[in-house]
């Protein structure tokens, strides 16, 4: 059972975890041992609440396939157990990030003094540039 929050958790049978061989350099051991973890989580078929499903499916993340399956590959560690924990932690973090609501932006207005300073700088800069031209006889 993977716990997301106090009210939401995912049963283990909904998460498909397979061990694969890790990529990259690592010596002789990397060719023999399947230490990397390939985690697949099917969002539409999961028991998550509809709110969570909608938010996750709306993500523009390259770990999310067109069918609505989250695919996470963990190969940072040398042991399979640590990679499994890392993949599950990344899944929990992804779900938590997707369900956070953004604080509404309150539009602000520049103060009159800051607008005046900006315009004064522009006119001053324009005068400097106009003095760079050829002298008029």
Number of C-alpha atoms within 10 A of each C-alpha: 10 15 11 16 9 6 6 12 15 16 12 10 10 16 19 12 19 14 18 16 16 21 11 8 9 10 8 8 12 16 12 10 15 17 25 26 27 19 20 20 20 17 21 15 11 15 15 16 10 12 9 17 19 15 15 23 19 12 13 9 11 9 14 20 13 9 10 18 18 21 19 19 21 23 24 15 14 16 14 19 13 17 21 23 13 19 24 19 14 15 21 18 12 15 16 14 12 17 14 9 8 6 6 6 6 6 5 6 7 7 8 9 9 10 11 11 10 12 12 12 11 12 11 12 11 11 11 11 10 10 9 8 8 7 6 4 3
